Amino acid sequence: MSGLPRLIEEAPAAVEWVREHTAIYAGRHMFGRIAASVIWSDSTSPDGELLVPIDPHALADDINANGFPLLKGHDPGYPLGRVVTAQVFVSADGSTFIAAIVGFYSGGIHPSFREFGFDPAVAPASPPSSLPALPGGCWITLASDPREIEAAWIDDVLSSAPLPVERVETSHNAAETLQELIRLGLPYLAIVWNPYVKTIATEAGKDTYAALHQWFRGLLAKVAERHSPLVELKGSQGDCHVSFLFRGTDVERLYAAHEALSPAAVQAAQLIENMKKIGHAPVVLVYEFKDEPKRWFPSYAELGDGTFVTDNNVLIAVEQLPSGLSLGITRSKNKPLLPAVKRADGGPIFPITEDE
């Protein structure tokens, strides 16, 4: 096999593994091209520290269980493919590395959200008039790369957070910093809530919702002062990770996106339910905000089998792949990326009923 990375070429077991797994994934319809790559090695900095200090076996296990997105400039709004499988190897000179099979998306035809009941001409449903209190043990997750966002800024942002915070250090593995990505995880109920929700189970619960709402608005004001920010607000609705992308430094635009967030979160939950009902449950759903008509719209979804759903023909064709690929790796050990809270039966905390 020609064109393999050096570490793979120097490990016969890795070459054979790549040969076998390339054949397995080559026929998958959602990919336009399959390639082999080294996504981590035990390379060190001049002071002898690992460049990306993680457990390679844990990373490979996570990829094999969940896959791993490959993004343009680590931007969640521009997916280029997925790392579909990975394995840890040792080269002839004793270097430990992770070999991976990467699938690049094609620029062809994809299923449309319209096929799942989404009509872009119809405004999102009104937010609910009542919500339960947030379950006990909820938290906020904030993930960032310290080379992009300085620790003092993060400390300031989190100093007034109304819930406990799990900080996650990431390594975006990009040659240059194109933007400052902040991945913020909240309980999905907190994304659905807005000041017009009249009934909360407890007064303390109402106060917590309001405090989260105001805290996130304040975070957006601070974000607007940065150079090139991108906030990915993430929540878990059942088994689907839903993201809302806040872009740029126009504070009025960020506030408008925040005001429109609650109905969009309700719409996203309805869309997920519609897709599940016909046997196409999404595992990832990403929303972008449009200035006109100041609303959120689904950008793309990924189904469990890797199929892409989108109304947007901006997916980059294989022959047009840019050089700015990146793989965002979590450096922190045993840190959750999402505050996923579910019912005892595994269902979403924010249920969609026929009346909504």
Summary of the structure (lengths in Angstrom):
residues: 356
radius of gyration: 21.0
end to end distance: 55.1
largest distance: 65.7
contacts: 1093
relative contact order: 0.17
helix: 27%
strand: 29%
